[in-house]
């Protein structure tokens, strides 16, 4: 039942069934070509995703509500806690304070240090964020389909 596509001229008269048969043949060819291109794109999906991730812009300080802006704020807080820890340690070594006060200030400095270590120390590289469990896989399929 396989038949070769024949060229149809402008003067040819075709029935509705012939038109539908021609359409079906062309759709099958397009679908097979799309499937072959999709397989090739899926094989090289890491290169395609790297290509799409490369031109992401760096964050600016004006994007405070953006997720990476929040990370930038956390890095600034880390630096502030480290400075506060250093100042509290200096204060705890003061000879003008009583020994219990120096011990209390040293304990507070330790808490500042703990808080500083809990925060990120540098801004991570800007990358796309996936929210769902299956989203990395479906994103890969979508990118491959668009490239195909």
C-alpha positions, 0 to 999 in steps of 0.5 A: 500500500506504500506509494510514492508521492507523485507531483501534482500539477496545478491543472490536475483534478483530484477527488477529496479522497485523493487530497486526504490521501496526499495529506496523510502521506505528507503528514507521515513524512513530516512526523517521521522527520520530526521523530528522527530530528528529536532523537538526534536532539535528545542524544545531544541534549546536554549540549543544547541545554548548555547552549541555552544556559550560557547567556543568562545575565548576571544579577544586579542589586536592583533585583532584590525580589528575584531569587538570586537577589535574595542569595545576594542579600544572604551573602551580604548578611554573612559578611555583616555577621562576620564583622559583628563576630570580630567586633564582639570578640574584640569587646570580650577581650576588654579589660574594662568589663567584668569576667561574666560580661566578657564570657557573655559577650564571647558567647554572643560572638560565637552565636554570630559566627554560627549564624555567619557559617549558616549563610552562603559565603558567595553568590552562586552561578545563575542557573535555571531553577526547577521546581517540580520533581519531574521538571528537569526531564520534561524541560529536556524533552521540551527543549529537544522538541523545540530544537527538532 
